[in-house]
């Protein structure tokens, strides 16, 4: 069992005292059709609570939400990327231990009546998903994102400070970075299985890539090495760094450390070498040259059958399948001799607004969505990977299962105050190397300095 959704203490209250509640719920990636069944199920069990679901385009989402919150007309529940919890921490109402909810008990329609009537109204106290549930039942990276230590007045004296581990948000699904490959291009080059290591990946790219006398890329071995025209290039670089043992940040001291991850036995700067490995694929003088910033976006090129390898997430599956390209998916390659298959997790979480007048009802609804049977609905009908470890074995989609298989070892690393600014810092770091504006050492140091500024 995940957590109790049952009702504890119950008391009857006068029918006339009940006021209907409407929850505003804003999201980006789960469309209204995916959520409709679950919302209807919740509303049927809680007739006095209605959920108004709004699906926004990613391009407009943050501006619309920030404007609405500033004008006190924002949603009761909203979605944010997993690494934005720090950015929105002051706007989030942490999960309470339990909530009191007014619930109507309905009476079946009498002869001649069209709808059921309210027989009585009771107040139920319901337990809410908590930190213990997250640690026990969810993939390990989730706790790193959604649990925060919050200071509050101590229980014994107003002047004392108590620190409590609070649940700030909950995911309805998760995702991991994996490898897409074009089966037809691989077979044309006598390659019959995707690479499991980065060394094999290099070899495949050199075998496949075709560059003409004018330096133009005729066929790309992989979409790799640039700061643009890729699906989340900073995630790819971060995965390379984490796989090779780079410590990305010193969370206690609030410093970025990926520029100074030195292997003690040989003074080898593994962060620098990860950046070198990555950007070499966009360097025309290197043997592995296969991609540059003038290429169209990787996803479009892959759908048109012009790239052998592309890195992406399971959320790219529907679009790629619709293109009819002959493709497969595989786990992210790892360094030779690596134990396990570490990759990057990327997903969104659901939070309750601190400005909501219905925080109890909002957390009650999120608690409902977080029940195993409801998360399984999203996994089976919407093609999402459940955040619950136990539900991975229930995935029947072979491509989706590849991404899910990586989740136990997936990692996250950014817990600062502005993930967008940190991402921009890494993008600038990559671009400065690719465009020859900075050396690897200078770019790495500059990138670390900019990321550090976002941690405090």
C-alpha positions in Angstrom: 0.0 0.0 0.0 1.1 3.5 -0.8 -0.7 5.6 1.8 -4.1 5.8 3.4 -6.9 7.4 1.4 -9.5 6.2 3.8 -11.3 8.4 6.2 -10.5 8.7 9.8 -12.5 10.8 12.2 -16.0 11.7 10.9 -18.6 14.1 12.2 -22.0 15.2 10.8 -22.6 18.8 10.0 -25.7 20.7 8.9 -26.5 20.4 5.1 -27.0 24.2 4.8 -23.4 24.8 5.9 -21.8 23.1 2.9 -20.3 25.3 0.2 -19.3 23.8 -3.2 -15.6 24.1 -4.0 -14.1 24.5 -7.5 -10.4 23.7 -7.8 -8.5 25.3 -10.7 -5.8 22.9 -12.0 -3.2 24.0 -14.6 -1.0 21.6 -16.5 1.0 21.3 -19.6 1.7 17.7 -20.6 -1.3 15.6 -19.4 -4.2 16.6 -21.7 -7.8 16.9 -20.6 -8.7 13.5 -22.1 -6.0 11.7 -20.0 -7.2 13.4 -16.8 -11.0 13.3 -17.5 -11.6 9.8 -16.2 -9.8 10.4 -12.9 -11.4 13.8 -12.4 -14.8 12.3 -12.9 -14.0 9.5 -10.5 -12.9 12.0 -7.8 -15.9 14.3 -8.3 -18.3 11.3 -8.0 -16.7 10.4 -4.7 -16.7 14.1 -3.6 -19.8 15.7 -5.0 -19.2 19.1 -3.4 -15.8 19.5 -5.0 -15.4 20.2 -8.7 -12.0 20.2 -10.6 -11.6 22.6 -13.5 -8.7 21.4 -15.6 -6.8 23.7 -17.9 -4.2 22.5 -20.3 -1.8 25.2 -21.5 0.9 25.3 -24.1 4.5 25.1 -22.7 5.4 28.4 -24.4 2.8 30.4 -22.5 2.6 28.4 -19.3 5.1 30.1 -17.0 4.2 33.7 -18.0 0.5 32.9 -17.6 1.0 31.3 -14.2 3.3 34.0 -12.8 0.9 36.7 -13.9 -2.1 34.9 -12.4 -0.3 34.3 -9.1 0.7 37.9 -8.9 -2.9 39.0 -9.5 -4.3 36.5 -6.9 -6.3 34.6 -9.6 -3.9 31.7 -10.1 -4.6 28.0 -10.0 -5.1 26.0 -6.8 -2.9 23.3 -8.3 -0.2 23.7 -10.8 2.6 21.7 -12.5 6.2 22.6 -12.7 9.4 20.9 -13.8 11.0 18.8 -11.1 13.9 21.1 -10.7 11.8 24.2 -10.3 10.7 23.4 -6.8 13.3 25.7 -5.4 12.3 28.5 -7.8 8.6 28.3 -6.7 9.2 27.3 -3.0 7.7 30.5 -1.7 4.6 30.0 -3.7 4.0 26.4 -2.7 1.8 25.1 0.2 3.6 22.0 1.6 1.5 18.9 2.2 -0.3 18.7 5.6 -0.3 15.5 7.6 -4.0 15.3 7.1 -7.0 17.3 5.9 -10.6 17.8 6.9 -13.0 17.5 4.0 -16.7 18.1 3.9 -18.3 15.2 2.0 -21.9 14.8 0.9 -23.6 11.4 1.3 -26.0 11.1 -1.6 -29.4 9.5 -1.7 -30.6 7.7 -4.9 -33.3 9.6 -6.9 -36.8 8.9 -5.8 -39.5 8.1 -8.4 -39.9 11.2 -10.6 -36.6 12.7 -9.6 -33.7 13.0 -12.1 -30.7 13.4 -9.8 -29.6 12.1 -6.4 -30.1 14.4 -3.5 -27.9 15.1 -0.5 -28.8 12.8 2.4 -26.4 14.2 4.8 -23.0 16.0 5.0 -20.1 14.7 7.1 -16.6 16.0 7.7 -13.9 13.4 7.2 -10.3 13.6 8.2 -8.0 12.0 5.6 -4.3 11.2 5.8 -2.2 12.8 3.1 0.8 11.3 1.2 4.0 12.2 3.1 7.8 12.1 3.1 7.8 8.5 4.3 5.6 7.4 1.4 7.9 9.1 -1.1 11.0 7.5 0.3 9.5 4.0 0.5 7.5 3.7 -2.7 8.9 6.2 -5.3 12.0 6.1 -7.4 14.9 7.4 -5.3 15.5 10.6 -7.3 11.9 11.8 -6.5 12.7 12.4 -2.8 15.7 14.6 -3.8 13.4 16.9 -5.7 10.2 17.1 -3.7 11.3 17.0 -0.1 12.5 20.2 1.5 13.6 21.1 5.0 11.3 23.9 6.1 11.9 26.1 9.2 9.0 27.0 11.4 8.4 28.2 15.0 9.2 25.6 17.5 6.5 23.8 19.5 7.9 24.8 22.9 8.7 28.5 22.4 7.9 31.0 19.7 11.5 32.1 19.5 12.7 28.5 18.8 13.0 27.1 15.3 11.9 23.7 14.3 13.1 22.1 11.0 10.6 19.8 9.4 11.0 17.7 6.2 8.1 18.8 4.1 6.6 17.4 0.9 6.4 20.2 -1.6 4.9 18.5 -4.6 4.1 15.0 -6.1 4.8 13.5 -9.5 2.2 11.7 -11.5 4.8 10.3 -13.9 8.6 10.2 -14.5 10.9 10.0 -17.5 14.5 9.1 -18.2 17.0 10.1 -20.9 17.5 7.3 -23.5 18.9 6.5 -26.9 16.8 6.5 -30.1 18.3 4.8 -33.1 17.4 4.4 -36.8 17.4 0.7 -37.6 17.7 1.2 -41.3 20.8 3.4 -41.1 22.4 1.0 -38.7 21.8 -2.1 -40.8 23.0 -0.3 -43.9 26.3 0.1 -42.1 26.4 -3.5 -40.8 25.4 -2.5 -37.3 22.8 -4.7 -35.8 22.5 -3.6 -32.2 22.7 -0.2 -30.4 25.8 0.7 -28.5 25.9 -0.1 -24.8 29.1 2.0 -24.2 30.2 5.4 -25.2 33.3 3.9 -26.9 31.0 1.8 -29.2 28.9 4.9 -29.7 32.0 6.8 -31.0 33.0 3.9 -33.3 29.5 3.7 -34.7 29.3 7.5 -35.4 32.7 7.4 -37.2 31.5 4.5 -39.3 28.2 6.1 -40.2 28.9 9.9 -40.5 29.5 11.2 -44.0 31.0 14.7 -44.6 31.6 16.0 -48.1 34.6 17.9 -49.4 33.0 21.2 -48.5 32.7 20.1 -44.9 28.9 19.6 -45.2 27.3 16.8 -43.2 25.7 14.5 -45.7 24.6 11.9 -43.1 24.8 12.4 -39.4 26.0 9.6 -37.2 24.3 11.2 -34.2 22.7 14.5 -33.1 25.3 15.2 -30.4 27.7 17.9 -29.2 26.0 21.2 -29.6 24.1 23.6 -27.2 21.1 23.9 -29.6 19.0 21.8 -32.0 18.9 18.9 -29.6 16.4 17.5 -27.1 17.7 18.9 -23.8 21.5 19.0 -24.5 22.3 20.0 -20.9 20.8 16.7 -19.7 23.0 14.8 -22.1 26.1 16.5 -20.8 25.0 16.2 -17.2 24.5 12.5 -17.7 28.0 12.1 -19.1 29.4 14.0 -16.1 27.5 12.0 -13.5 28.3 8.7 -15.2 32.1 9.4 -15.0 31.9 10.4 -11.3 31.6 14.2 -11.5 30.2 15.8 -8.4 27.9 18.5 -9.9 27.4 20.7 -6.8 28.3 20.9 -3.1 24.8 21.3 -1.8 25.8 22.2 1.8 28.2 25.0 0.8 26.2 26.2 -2.2 28.9 25.8 -4.8 29.0 24.2 -8.3 31.9 21.8 -8.4 31.6 20.1 -11.8 34.6 22.2 -13.0 36.9 20.9 -10.3 36.1 17.2 -10.1 39.6 15.9 -10.0 40.3 12.1 -9.8 42.8 11.8 -7.0 44.9 8.9 -8.3 45.9 10.7 -11.5 44.7 14.3 -11.2 42.4 13.7 -14.1 39.7 16.4 -14.5 36.7 14.2 -15.2 34.3 17.2 -15.7 36.6 18.8 -18.3 37.0 15.5 -20.1 33.2 14.9 -20.2 32.8 18.4 -21.8 35.6 17.6 -24.3 34.0 14.2 -25.2 30.7 15.9 -25.8 31.8 18.9 -27.9 34.2 16.8 -30.0 31.2 15.6 -32.0 30.6 19.2 -33.1 34.2 19.9 -33.9 35.0 19.7 -37.7 38.7 18.8 -37.0 37.8 15.7 -34.9 37.3 12.2 -36.2 34.0 12.0 -34.5 32.6 15.1 -36.1 29.0 14.5 -37.1 26.8 17.4 -36.0 26.8 21.2 -35.9 24.5 24.2 -35.1 23.4 24.7 -38.7 21.6 21.3 -38.7 17.8 21.3 -38.3 16.5 20.2 -34.9 17.4 16.7 -34.1 13.8 15.5 -33.6 12.8 16.6 -37.1 15.9 15.1 -38.7 15.3 11.8 -36.9 11.7 11.6 -37.9 12.8 12.1 -41.5 15.3 9.3 -41.3 18.5 11.4 -41.5 20.1 10.6 -38.2 21.4 7.3 -36.9 21.3 8.2 -33.2 19.4 10.7 -31.1 19.0 11.2 -27.4 15.5 11.8 -26.0 12.8 10.9 -23.6 9.7 8.6 -23.7 7.6 11.7 -24.2 9.0 11.9 -27.7 7.6 8.4 -28.6 4.2 9.5 -29.9 5.7 12.0 -32.4 8.4 9.6 -33.6 5.9 6.7 -34.0 3.7 9.0 -36.1 6.6 9.7 -38.5 6.8 6.0 -39.5 10.6 6.0 -39.2 12.1 2.5 -38.6 13.4 3.1 -35.1 14.3 1.4 -31.8 15.2 2.6 -28.3 17.9 1.6 -25.9 19.3 2.7 -22.5 21.8 5.5 -22.4 25.3 4.3 -23.2 27.7 4.1 -20.2 31.5 4.3 -19.9 33.4 1.1 -20.4 33.5 -0.9 -17.2 30.7 1.1 -15.6 28.5 -0.6 -13.0 24.9 0.0 -13.8 23.3 2.4 -16.3 23.0 5.8 -14.7 21.0 8.4 -16.6 19.1 11.6 -16.0 15.5 11.9 -14.8 13.3 14.6 -16.2 9.7 15.0 -15.2 7.0 17.4 -13.8 5.5 17.6 -10.4 2.1 18.8 -9.1 2.0 21.5 -6.4 -0.6 23.4 -4.4 -0.5 27.2 -4.4 0.1 28.9 -1.1 -2.4 31.5 -2.3 -5.2 28.9 -2.8 -8.2 29.3 -0.5 -8.8 25.6 -0.8 -5.5 24.1 0.1 -7.1 21.2 2.0 -9.2 20.2 -1.0 -6.3 20.6 -3.4 -4.1 18.3 -1.4 -7.0 15.9 -1.0 -7.3 15.7 -4.8 -3.5 15.3 -5.3 -3.6 12.6 -2.7 -6.3 10.9 -4.7 -4.3 11.1 -8.0 -1.3 9.6 -6.1 -3.1 6.4 -5.3 -1.5 3.4 -7.0 -4.6 2.5 -9.0 -4.9 6.0 -10.4 -1.2 6.3 -11.3 -1.6 3.0 -13.1 -4.4 4.5 -15.2 -2.1 7.3 -16.4 0.6 4.7 -17.1 -1.6 2.3 -19.1 -3.8 4.8 -20.9 -1.6 7.9 -21.4 1.8 6.1 -21.9 3.4 7.6 -18.8 5.9 5.9 -16.5 4.5 5.7 -13.0 6.7 7.2 -10.3 5.9 4.1 -8.2 8.7 1.5 -8.4 6.3 -1.4 -8.1 4.4 -0.5 -11.2 7.3 -0.8 -13.7 6.6 -4.5 -14.2 3.1 -3.6 -15.4 4.3 -1.7 -18.5 3.4 -3.6 -21.7 4.7 -1.1 -24.2 8.2 -2.4 -25.2 9.7 1.0 -26.0 8.3 2.6 -22.8 9.7 -0.2 -20.7 13.2 0.7 -21.9 12.9 4.2 -20.4 11.3 2.7 -17.2 14.1 0.2 -16.8 16.5 3.0 -16.2 14.5 4.8 -13.5 16.0 2.8 -10.6 19.4 4.3 -11.3 18.3 7.7 -12.7 19.6 10.8 -11.0 18.9 14.5 -10.6 21.4 17.1 -9.4 20.0 20.6 -9.4 18.3 21.8 -6.1 18.9 25.5 -6.4 16.7 28.6 -6.7 16.7 28.9 -10.5 16.9 25.9 -12.8 16.3 27.9 -15.9 19.3 30.2 -15.2 21.5 27.1 -14.4 20.4 25.5 -17.7 21.3 28.7 -19.5 24.7 28.7 -17.9 25.4 25.2 -19.2 24.1 26.0 -22.6 26.4 29.0 -22.8 29.3 26.9 -21.6 28.8 24.3 -24.4 28.2 27.0 -27.0 31.4 28.9 -26.1 33.5 25.8 -26.7 31.7 24.8 -29.9 32.1 28.3 -31.3 35.7 28.6 -30.2 35.1 31.5 -27.9 36.6 29.9 -24.8 38.9 27.1 -24.0 37.5 24.0 -22.2 39.0 25.1 -18.9 37.7 28.7 -19.1 34.2 27.6 -20.3 33.9 25.1 -17.5 35.0 27.6 -14.9 32.7 30.3 -16.2 29.8 27.8 -16.3 30.4 26.7 -12.7 30.5 30.3 -11.5 27.2 31.1 -13.2 25.5 27.9 -11.8 26.8 28.8 -8.3 25.1 32.1 -8.6 21.7 30.3 -9.0 22.2 28.1 -5.9 22.0 30.8 -3.3 
